[in-house]
Amino acid sequence: MGGDFAPLEAVKGLKHFKPQTSQPVHLFLFGDEQALAPLLGEHAIDASSYTVVHAPQVIGMHEHPTKALKEKQQSSIAVGFQYLATNRIDAFISAGNTGAMMVGSLFTLKVMEGVLRPTISTIIPKEDGTTGLLLDVGLNADCKPENLNQFATLGTVYAKHILGKENPKVGLLNIGEEEGKGNILAQAAFPLLKQNPRIEFIGNIEGRDILLTKADVMVCEGFTGNILLKFAESLFEINQSKQINHPFFESFNFEIYGGTPVLGISKPVIIGHGISHATAFKNMISLAVKMIDSDLIGKLQASFTVN
Protein backbone atom coordinates (compact mmCIF):
# COMPACT_ATOMS: atom_id res chain seq x y z
CA MET A 1 0.00 0.00 0.00
CA GLY A 2 3.08 2.26 0.07
CA GLY A 3 3.91 4.80 -2.60
CA ASP A 4 2.18 7.58 -4.46
CA PHE A 5 0.59 5.17 -6.95
CA ALA A 6 -0.25 2.28 -4.65
CA PRO A 7 -1.65 -0.25 -4.87
CA LEU A 8 -2.19 -0.13 -8.67
CA GLU A 9 1.46 0.18 -9.73
CA ALA A 10 2.53 -2.48 -7.24
CA VAL A 11 0.02 -4.91 -8.75
CA LYS A 12 1.14 -4.03 -12.28
CA GLY A 13 4.71 -4.72 -11.15
CA LEU A 14 3.63 -8.24 -10.11
CA LYS A 15 2.25 -8.82 -13.59
CA HIS A 16 5.57 -7.88 -15.22
CA PHE A 17 7.71 -9.88 -12.79
CA LYS A 18 9.00 -13.13 -14.22
CA PRO A 19 11.23 -15.19 -11.89
CA GLN A 20 14.73 -15.68 -13.33
CA THR A 21 15.36 -18.63 -11.05
CA SER A 22 14.53 -22.33 -10.86
CA GLN A 23 13.30 -21.81 -7.31
CA PRO A 24 9.60 -21.00 -6.89
CA VAL A 25 8.88 -17.42 -5.86
CA HIS A 26 5.79 -16.85 -3.74
CA LEU A 27 4.77 -13.28 -2.98
CA PHE A 28 3.02 -12.04 0.15
CA LEU A 29 0.96 -8.93 -0.54
CA PHE A 30 0.35 -6.79 2.53
CA GLY A 31 -2.60 -4.47 2.08
CA ASP A 32 -6.33 -3.84 2.10
CA GLU A 33 -8.01 -6.93 0.63
CA GLN A 34 -10.93 -4.88 -0.71
CA ALA A 35 -8.55 -2.59 -2.60
CA LEU A 36 -6.30 -5.39 -3.87
CA ALA A 37 -8.85 -8.01 -4.98
CA PRO A 38 -10.30 -6.16 -8.00
CA LEU A 39 -6.84 -5.07 -9.19
CA LEU A 40 -5.42 -8.59 -8.94
CA GLY A 41 -8.39 -9.87 -10.94
CA GLU A 42 -8.25 -7.09 -13.52
CA HIS A 43 -4.57 -7.74 -14.24
CA ALA A 44 -4.99 -11.52 -14.20
CA ILE A 45 -2.31 -12.23 -11.61
CA ASP A 46 -1.90 -15.98 -11.09
CA ALA A 47 -3.58 -16.64 -7.75
CA SER A 48 -1.18 -19.49 -6.96
CA SER A 49 1.78 -17.07 -6.99
CA TYR A 50 0.69 -14.87 -4.10
CA THR A 51 -0.96 -14.71 -0.69
CA VAL A 52 -2.83 -11.59 0.41
CA VAL A 53 -2.30 -10.62 4.04
CA HIS A 54 -4.98 -8.17 5.10
CA ALA A 55 -3.44 -4.95 6.42
CA PRO A 56 -6.14 -2.27 6.38
CA GLN A 57 -4.09 0.64 7.72
CA VAL A 58 -1.75 2.85 5.68
CA ILE A 59 1.16 4.97 6.91
CA GLY A 60 1.08 8.23 5.00
CA MET A 61 4.20 9.71 3.44
CA HIS A 62 4.27 12.65 5.86
CA GLU A 63 3.47 10.82 9.09
CA HIS A 64 6.05 10.62 11.88
CA PRO A 65 7.64 7.20 11.29
CA THR A 66 8.11 6.01 14.87
CA LYS A 67 4.70 7.20 16.01
CA ALA A 68 2.96 5.78 12.95
CA LEU A 69 4.55 2.34 13.28
CA LYS A 70 3.62 2.21 16.96
CA GLU A 71 0.03 3.34 16.44
CA LYS A 72 -0.68 1.57 13.15
CA GLN A 73 0.17 -2.04 13.91
CA GLN A 74 -2.12 -3.18 11.09
CA SER A 75 -0.43 -1.08 8.41
CA SER A 76 1.19 -2.84 5.46
CA ILE A 77 4.67 -1.77 6.62
CA ALA A 78 4.18 -2.88 10.23
CA VAL A 79 2.68 -6.24 9.26
CA GLY A 80 5.36 -6.79 6.64
CA PHE A 81 8.12 -6.31 9.19
CA GLN A 82 6.32 -8.61 11.62
CA TYR A 83 6.31 -11.35 8.97
CA LEU A 84 9.97 -10.77 8.13
CA ALA A 85 11.08 -10.78 11.77
CA THR A 86 9.27 -14.07 12.39
CA ASN A 87 10.69 -15.75 9.25
CA ARG A 88 7.37 -16.05 7.45
CA ILE A 89 8.88 -14.20 4.51
CA ASP A 90 12.50 -13.99 3.32
CA ALA A 91 12.61 -10.35 2.17
CA PHE A 92 10.45 -7.25 2.41
CA ILE A 93 10.06 -4.40 -0.09
CA SER A 94 8.01 -1.22 -0.01
CA ALA A 95 7.81 2.17 -1.69
CA GLY A 96 6.03 3.58 1.36
CA ASN A 97 7.11 6.01 4.06
CA THR A 98 10.94 5.86 3.98
CA GLY A 99 11.27 6.84 7.62
CA ALA A 100 8.90 4.06 8.69
CA MET A 101 10.87 1.57 6.60
CA MET A 102 14.08 2.66 8.30
CA VAL A 103 12.57 2.53 11.80
CA GLY A 104 11.21 -0.93 11.06
CA SER A 105 14.58 -2.08 9.73
CA LEU A 106 16.47 -0.84 12.78
CA PHE A 107 14.06 -1.74 15.57
CA THR A 108 12.01 -4.70 14.31
CA LEU A 109 15.07 -6.44 12.90
CA LYS A 110 18.61 -6.67 14.23
CA VAL A 111 21.73 -4.91 13.04
CA MET A 112 24.41 -7.40 12.01
CA GLU A 113 26.94 -8.25 14.68
CA GLY A 114 29.92 -5.95 14.31
CA VAL A 115 28.13 -3.34 12.21
CA LEU A 116 28.06 0.09 13.84
CA ARG A 117 25.49 1.62 11.50
CA PRO A 118 23.52 0.23 8.55
CA THR A 119 23.70 2.15 5.28
CA ILE A 120 21.75 2.72 2.09
CA SER A 121 23.27 3.03 -1.34
CA THR A 122 22.40 3.97 -4.90
CA ILE A 123 23.46 2.60 -8.27
CA ILE A 124 25.53 5.04 -10.31
CA PRO A 125 25.63 4.57 -14.12
CA LYS A 126 29.12 4.67 -15.59
CA GLU A 127 30.15 6.14 -18.93
CA ASP A 128 31.04 2.70 -20.34
CA GLY A 129 27.59 1.25 -19.63
CA THR A 130 28.51 -0.50 -16.38
CA THR A 131 27.33 0.53 -12.91
CA GLY A 132 28.94 1.52 -9.63
CA LEU A 133 27.70 1.86 -6.07
CA LEU A 134 27.59 5.05 -3.98
CA LEU A 135 27.06 4.87 -0.22
CA ASP A 136 25.85 6.29 2.11
CA VAL A 137 23.12 8.29 0.37
CA GLY A 138 21.12 9.69 3.25
CA LEU A 139 20.73 7.34 6.18
CA ASN A 140 23.80 8.66 8.01
CA ALA A 141 24.21 12.39 7.44
CA ASP A 142 26.97 12.55 10.05
CA CYS A 143 29.56 9.79 10.25
CA LYS A 144 32.71 8.71 12.02
CA PRO A 145 35.70 7.33 10.11
CA GLU A 146 34.84 3.81 11.28
CA ASN A 147 31.43 4.12 9.62
CA LEU A 148 32.93 4.94 6.23
CA ASN A 149 35.33 2.02 6.59
CA GLN A 150 32.42 -0.35 7.24
CA PHE A 151 30.38 1.13 4.38
CA ALA A 152 33.29 0.23 2.10
CA THR A 153 33.17 -3.38 3.26
CA LEU A 154 29.39 -3.60 2.88
CA GLY A 155 29.56 -1.98 -0.55
CA THR A 156 32.33 -4.31 -1.69
CA VAL A 157 30.33 -7.43 -0.83
CA TYR A 158 27.22 -6.01 -2.51
CA ALA A 159 29.11 -4.98 -5.66
CA LYS A 160 30.71 -8.40 -5.92
CA HIS A 161 27.62 -10.56 -5.47
CA ILE A 162 24.84 -8.35 -6.84
CA LEU A 163 26.56 -6.15 -9.42
CA GLY A 164 28.93 -8.88 -10.57
CA LYS A 165 32.18 -7.00 -9.89
CA GLU A 166 34.92 -9.60 -9.40
CA ASN A 167 37.27 -7.36 -7.42
CA PRO A 168 35.46 -4.06 -6.74
CA LYS A 169 37.66 -0.98 -6.54
CA VAL A 170 36.82 1.28 -3.60
CA GLY A 171 37.33 5.04 -3.69
CA LEU A 172 36.86 7.62 -0.93
CA LEU A 173 34.98 10.65 -2.26
CA ASN A 174 37.09 13.72 -1.56
CA ILE A 175 38.09 17.16 -2.85
CA GLY A 176 41.48 15.96 -4.05
CA GLU A 177 43.31 12.77 -4.97
CA GLU A 178 46.27 13.12 -2.63
CA GLU A 179 46.31 11.45 0.77
CA GLY A 180 45.76 14.07 3.46
CA LYS A 181 43.20 16.01 1.43
CA GLY A 182 39.71 16.82 2.63
CA ASN A 183 37.95 17.48 5.90
CA ILE A 184 38.66 15.80 9.23
CA LEU A 185 36.36 12.87 8.42
CA ALA A 186 38.02 12.11 5.08
CA GLN A 187 41.52 12.48 6.48
CA ALA A 188 40.77 10.08 9.34
CA ALA A 189 38.91 7.56 7.15
CA PHE A 190 41.72 7.26 4.58
CA PRO A 191 44.19 5.23 6.72
CA LEU A 192 41.38 2.92 7.92
CA LEU A 193 40.37 2.17 4.34
CA LYS A 194 44.01 1.73 3.36
CA GLN A 195 44.49 -0.90 6.07
CA ASN A 196 41.18 -2.73 5.44
CA PRO A 197 42.12 -6.20 4.09
CA ARG A 198 38.57 -6.89 2.86
CA ILE A 199 38.52 -4.16 0.21
CA GLU A 200 40.56 -3.04 -2.81
CA PHE A 201 41.11 0.58 -1.81
CA ILE A 202 42.41 2.81 -4.61
CA GLY A 203 42.54 6.05 -2.62
CA ASN A 204 40.65 9.31 -2.97
CA ILE A 205 38.40 10.03 -5.91
CA GLU A 206 36.94 13.38 -6.92
CA GLY A 207 33.53 14.43 -8.17
CA ARG A 208 34.69 14.15 -11.78
CA ASP A 209 35.44 10.45 -11.23
CA ILE A 210 31.94 9.46 -10.12
CA LEU A 211 30.62 8.71 -13.61
CA LEU A 212 33.92 7.26 -14.84
CA THR A 213 35.24 3.76 -14.23
CA LYS A 214 37.93 4.67 -11.70
CA ALA A 215 36.03 3.20 -8.72
CA ASP A 216 33.25 0.62 -8.44
CA VAL A 217 32.34 1.45 -4.84
CA MET A 218 32.33 5.12 -3.83
CA VAL A 219 32.18 5.96 -0.13
CA CYS A 220 31.03 9.15 1.57
CA GLU A 221 28.83 10.31 4.44
CA GLY A 222 25.08 10.50 3.82
CA PHE A 223 24.88 14.29 3.55
CA THR A 224 27.11 14.38 0.47
CA GLY A 225 25.69 11.14 -0.88
CA ASN A 226 22.10 12.31 -0.75
CA ILE A 227 22.94 15.52 -2.59
CA LEU A 228 24.63 13.48 -5.32
CA LEU A 229 21.67 11.10 -5.47
CA LYS A 230 19.19 13.93 -5.99
CA PHE A 231 21.53 15.54 -8.55
CA ALA A 232 21.61 12.26 -10.48
CA GLU A 233 17.80 12.09 -10.42
CA SER A 234 17.67 15.60 -11.88
CA LEU A 235 19.81 14.51 -14.85
CA PHE A 236 17.16 11.98 -15.82
CA GLU A 237 14.35 14.50 -15.34
CA ILE A 238 16.13 17.06 -17.53
CA ASN A 239 16.79 14.37 -20.12
CA GLN A 240 13.06 13.59 -20.20
CA SER A 241 11.85 17.20 -20.25
CA LYS A 242 14.18 18.17 -23.09
CA GLN A 243 13.52 14.90 -24.95
CA ILE A 244 17.22 14.24 -25.35
CA ASN A 245 16.71 10.47 -25.28
CA HIS A 246 20.35 9.54 -24.91
CA PRO A 247 20.98 5.98 -23.62
CA PHE A 248 23.47 7.17 -21.00
CA PHE A 249 21.05 9.63 -19.43
CA GLU A 250 18.23 7.10 -19.70
CA SER A 251 20.31 4.90 -17.41
CA PHE A 252 19.72 7.42 -14.60
CA ASN A 253 16.09 6.27 -14.42
CA PHE A 254 15.83 4.88 -10.87
CA GLU A 255 13.08 2.47 -11.93
CA ILE A 256 15.65 0.36 -13.80
CA TYR A 257 17.29 -0.50 -10.48
CA GLY A 258 14.11 -0.82 -8.41
CA GLY A 259 15.09 0.30 -4.95
CA THR A 260 17.89 0.42 -2.43
CA PRO A 261 18.60 -2.33 0.11
CA VAL A 262 19.39 -1.48 3.71
CA LEU A 263 22.88 -2.95 4.12
CA GLY A 264 24.02 -4.05 7.56
CA ILE A 265 20.77 -5.45 8.96
CA SER A 266 19.95 -9.11 9.50
CA LYS A 267 17.42 -9.61 6.68
CA PRO A 268 16.82 -8.27 3.16
CA VAL A 269 14.84 -5.01 3.17
CA ILE A 270 14.49 -2.94 0.00
CA ILE A 271 13.16 0.62 -0.01
CA GLY A 272 11.63 2.01 -3.19
CA HIS A 273 11.10 5.60 -4.29
CA GLY A 274 7.70 7.01 -3.37
CA ILE A 275 6.94 7.68 -7.05
CA SER A 276 7.70 4.11 -8.10
CA HIS A 277 5.75 2.68 -11.01
CA ALA A 278 5.37 -0.92 -12.20
CA THR A 279 8.93 -1.21 -13.56
CA ALA A 280 10.42 -0.24 -10.21
CA PHE A 281 8.25 -2.73 -8.31
CA LYS A 282 9.15 -5.50 -10.76
CA ASN A 283 12.85 -4.76 -10.34
CA MET A 284 12.59 -4.50 -6.55
CA ILE A 285 11.16 -8.03 -6.48
CA SER A 286 13.93 -9.24 -8.78
CA LEU A 287 16.56 -7.65 -6.55
CA ALA A 288 15.05 -9.27 -3.46
CA VAL A 289 15.19 -12.68 -5.16
CA LYS A 290 18.83 -12.09 -6.16
CA MET A 291 19.74 -11.13 -2.60
CA ILE A 292 18.13 -14.32 -1.30
CA ASP A 293 19.59 -16.62 -3.96
CA SER A 294 23.11 -15.24 -3.46
CA ASP A 295 22.83 -15.41 0.35
CA LEU A 296 23.95 -11.79 0.41
CA ILE A 297 23.05 -11.35 4.08
CA GLY A 298 25.16 -14.34 5.05
CA LYS A 299 28.10 -13.06 3.01
CA LEU A 300 27.78 -9.57 4.52
CA GLN A 301 27.71 -11.00 8.03
CA ALA A 302 30.72 -13.20 7.28
CA SER A 303 32.71 -10.14 6.21
CA PHE A 304 32.40 -8.80 9.76
CA THR A 305 33.05 -12.05 11.62
CA VAL A 306 36.08 -13.46 9.75
CA ASN A 307 39.26 -13.01 11.79
C-alpha distance (Angstrom), angle and dihedral (degrees) to the residues before:
residue distance angle dihedral
M1 . . .
G2 3.82 . .
G3 3.77 124.3 .
D4 3.78 138.1 48.9
F5 3.82 92.7 -82.0
A6 3.79 100.2 38.5
P7 2.90 136.6 174.9
L8 3.84 96.6 6.3
E9 3.82 98.2 57.7
A10 3.81 91.7 43.7
V11 3.81 90.0 55.1
K12 3.80 91.5 46.6
G13 3.80 87.6 51.7
L14 3.82 89.1 56.6
K15 3.79 89.7 54.1
H16 3.81 92.2 54.0
F17 3.81 95.0 44.2
K18 3.78 113.8 103.4
P19 3.82 115.6 178.9
Q20 3.82 111.9 -119.1
T21 3.78 91.5 -160.7
S22 3.80 138.8 80.4
Q23 3.80 89.0 -129.4
P24 3.81 116.6 91.0
V25 3.79 114.5 -108.5
H26 3.79 116.5 -149.1
L27 3.79 118.2 -173.3
F28 3.79 126.7 -148.8
L29 3.79 111.7 -152.8
F30 3.79 113.9 -156.2
G31 3.78 112.2 -159.9
D32 3.78 150.5 80.7
E33 3.81 107.5 -38.1
Q34 3.81 92.3 -150.6
A35 3.80 91.2 54.9
L36 3.80 95.2 42.7
A37 3.82 102.1 43.7
P38 3.83 98.6 68.8
L39 3.82 92.2 43.7
L40 3.80 93.1 49.8
G41 3.80 89.2 50.2
E42 3.79 94.7 44.9
H43 3.80 92.4 52.7
A44 3.81 93.3 42.2
I45 3.80 96.4 -125.9
D46 3.81 110.6 -176.6
A47 3.80 104.1 -104.8
S48 3.81 91.9 -148.1
S49 3.82 90.9 62.4
Y50 3.79 97.9 62.6
T51 3.79 146.7 36.9
V52 3.79 120.6 -150.5
V53 3.80 114.7 -139.8
H54 3.78 109.6 -163.7
A55 3.80 111.1 -123.2
P56 3.81 107.8 162.3
Q57 3.81 98.7 -179.4
V58 3.80 125.9 82.1
I59 3.81 128.1 -158.0
G60 3.78 107.4 -139.9
M61 3.79 121.9 -133.2
H62 3.81 93.0 -111.7
E63 3.79 99.6 43.0
H64 3.80 120.5 114.7
P65 3.82 102.5 -97.1
T66 3.81 100.8 -141.5
K67 3.79 94.2 42.9
A68 3.80 93.0 45.2
L69 3.80 94.4 50.1
K70 3.80 90.7 48.7
E71 3.80 95.0 47.2
K72 3.80 99.0 36.5
Q73 3.78 103.3 54.4
Q74 3.81 90.1 156.4
S75 3.80 95.1 55.2
S76 3.79 118.7 118.3
I77 3.82 91.3 -112.6
A78 3.81 95.1 48.8
V79 3.81 93.7 45.9
G80 3.79 91.5 45.1
F81 3.79 91.6 55.1
Q82 3.79 90.6 46.4
Y83 3.81 89.6 55.7
L84 3.80 92.2 46.4
A85 3.80 94.0 48.0
T86 3.81 91.2 51.1
N87 3.83 93.9 47.3
R88 3.79 95.7 -113.8
I89 3.79 88.9 125.2
D90 3.81 130.3 27.7
A91 3.82 100.0 -142.7
F92 3.79 138.0 10.6
I93 3.81 128.9 -147.5
S94 3.79 132.0 -178.8
A95 3.79 140.5 161.7
G96 3.80 90.1 -156.1
N97 3.80 132.5 109.0
T98 3.83 104.1 -21.5
G99 3.79 93.2 -153.0
A100 3.80 91.5 53.1
M101 3.80 90.1 49.2
M102 3.79 90.3 52.4
V103 3.81 93.8 46.4
G104 3.80 89.6 49.2
S105 3.80 91.4 48.6
L106 3.79 93.7 50.5
F107 3.80 101.3 38.9
T108 3.81 106.4 26.4
L109 3.80 92.6 44.1
K110 3.79 130.6 37.3
V111 3.77 129.4 -105.4
M112 3.80 111.2 -121.1
E113 3.77 115.3 -95.0
G114 3.78 109.0 -93.1
V115 3.80 95.6 18.4
L116 3.80 113.1 119.8
R117 3.80 96.5 -167.5
P118 3.81 132.8 1.5
T119 3.79 117.2 -126.7
I120 3.78 141.1 -155.7
S121 3.77 125.0 -141.2
T122 3.78 141.7 -170.1
I123 3.78 133.2 -142.1
I124 3.80 113.6 -113.3
P125 3.84 117.9 -157.3
K126 3.79 113.8 -132.0
E127 3.79 127.1 -143.9
D128 3.83 92.2 -112.7
G129 3.81 93.7 55.8
T130 3.81 96.6 -98.6
T131 3.80 125.3 110.4
G132 3.79 136.7 -122.7
L133 3.79 134.4 -165.1
L134 3.82 126.7 -117.2
L135 3.80 120.3 -165.7
D136 2.99 144.0 -147.2
V137 3.81 100.4 25.4
G138 3.78 103.0 170.8
L139 3.78 114.5 -37.5
N140 3.80 94.3 92.3
A141 3.80 110.9 34.8
D142 3.80 90.9 171.0
C143 3.79 120.2 40.4
K144 3.77 143.5 176.2
P145 3.81 121.6 -134.2
E146 3.81 90.2 -105.0
N147 3.81 89.5 59.1
L148 3.80 93.1 55.7
N149 3.79 89.9 48.0
Q150 3.80 90.7 53.9
F151 3.80 92.3 44.9
A152 3.81 87.1 57.3
T153 3.80 90.9 54.4
L154 3.81 93.2 46.5
G155 3.80 91.2 46.7
T156 3.79 92.5 48.6
V157 3.80 93.0 54.4
Y158 3.81 91.2 46.1
A159 3.81 93.5 47.8
K160 3.79 91.3 49.2
H161 3.79 99.4 48.0
I162 3.81 102.7 28.8
L163 3.81 104.6 28.0
G164 3.79 94.0 35.9
K165 3.81 97.1 -123.0
E166 3.81 107.6 155.9
N167 3.80 96.4 -157.6
P168 3.82 108.1 6.0
K169 3.79 115.9 -148.5
V170 3.81 113.2 -135.0
G171 3.80 122.8 -149.8
L172 3.80 129.6 -175.0
L173 3.81 110.3 -134.9
N174 3.79 107.8 -124.7
I175 3.81 144.8 146.2
G176 3.79 93.3 -103.6
E177 3.80 140.8 19.5
E178 3.79 98.6 -125.0
E179 3.79 121.4 95.5
G180 3.79 109.2 -105.6
K181 3.80 94.3 38.7
G182 3.78 124.4 124.3
N183 3.77 138.0 30.1
I184 3.79 126.6 -36.0
L185 3.82 92.2 -85.9
A186 3.80 94.3 52.8
Q187 3.79 93.4 44.0
A188 3.81 92.0 51.4
A189 3.82 94.7 43.1
F190 3.81 94.6 52.3
P191 3.85 98.0 72.8
L192 3.82 91.2 44.6
L193 3.79 91.2 53.7
K194 3.80 90.5 44.3
Q195 3.81 90.9 55.5
N196 3.83 96.1 42.5
P197 3.84 106.3 113.2
R198 3.81 92.8 -165.2
I199 3.80 96.3 65.5
E200 3.81 139.1 54.6
F201 3.79 98.6 -126.4
I202 3.82 114.4 -166.7
G203 3.81 97.1 179.1
N204 3.78 132.1 -115.6
I205 3.78 122.2 -7.7
E206 3.79 127.2 -166.7
G207 3.78 132.9 -138.6
R208 3.80 91.1 -94.4
D209 3.82 89.7 60.2
I210 3.81 96.4 57.5
L211 3.80 96.0 88.6
L212 3.81 94.1 36.3
T213 3.79 127.1 80.6
K214 3.80 97.6 -106.6
A215 3.83 94.4 107.5
D216 3.81 132.8 20.9
V217 3.81 95.4 -165.3
M218 3.80 117.6 40.1
V219 3.79 118.2 -166.9
C220 3.80 129.4 -157.8
E221 3.80 140.5 133.2
G222 3.80 117.6 -81.0
F223 3.80 96.4 -104.9
T224 3.80 93.1 62.9
G225 3.79 92.6 35.6
N226 3.78 94.4 54.3
I227 3.80 92.1 50.3
L228 3.81 89.5 52.2
L229 3.81 91.0 47.0
K230 3.80 92.7 53.6
F231 3.82 90.4 44.3
A232 3.81 89.5 54.0
E233 3.81 90.4 50.2
S234 3.81 89.2 53.1
L235 3.82 90.9 56.0
F236 3.78 90.0 60.5
E237 3.80 92.5 45.3
I238 3.82 91.5 51.1
N239 3.80 89.7 46.9
Q240 3.81 89.3 54.4
S241 3.80 96.8 43.7
K242 3.80 93.3 49.4
Q243 3.82 92.3 41.1
I244 3.78 91.9 -129.5
N245 3.81 92.3 149.5
H246 3.78 96.5 -168.3
P247 3.84 114.7 161.4
F248 3.81 92.6 -131.5
F249 3.79 94.2 55.1
E250 3.80 90.6 41.7
S251 3.80 86.3 61.5
F252 3.82 88.5 67.7
N253 3.81 89.2 71.4
F254 3.81 102.7 117.9
E255 3.81 91.2 -152.0
I256 3.81 89.9 72.5
Y257 3.80 89.3 65.9
G258 3.81 97.6 37.8
G259 3.77 105.0 -148.0
T260 3.77 144.7 -32.2
P261 3.81 124.0 -88.7
V262 3.78 120.8 -136.0
L263 3.80 102.1 -119.6
G264 3.79 119.3 -153.0
I265 3.81 100.4 36.5
S266 3.79 126.4 107.4
K267 3.82 99.6 -108.0
P268 3.81 137.6 32.7
V269 3.81 112.3 -85.4
I270 3.80 120.8 169.2
I271 3.79 123.1 -167.6
G272 3.79 119.3 -156.2
H273 3.79 130.4 -159.0
G274 3.79 114.2 -92.6
I275 3.82 90.6 -120.9
S276 3.81 93.5 53.2
H277 3.78 117.6 147.9
A278 3.81 130.5 -165.6
T279 3.82 95.1 -71.9
A280 3.80 91.8 55.8
F281 3.81 93.0 48.5
K282 3.81 91.0 48.6
N283 3.80 91.1 51.1
M284 3.80 93.2 44.9
I285 3.80 89.0 57.0
S286 3.80 90.5 47.5
L287 3.80 90.9 50.5
A288 3.81 91.3 49.7
V289 3.81 90.2 52.3
K290 3.82 90.8 49.0
M291 3.80 91.3 50.4
I292 3.80 90.4 51.5
D293 3.81 96.0 43.9
S294 3.82 92.4 48.9
D295 3.82 92.8 45.5
L296 3.79 87.2 -128.5
I297 3.80 93.2 168.1
G298 3.79 91.3 54.0
K299 3.80 91.6 48.4
L300 3.81 91.8 48.1
Q301 3.79 91.4 50.1
A302 3.80 91.1 47.6
S303 3.80 90.3 55.0
F304 3.81 88.6 63.1
T305 3.79 98.1 42.3
V306 3.83 102.3 45.4
N307 3.81 111.0 104.5
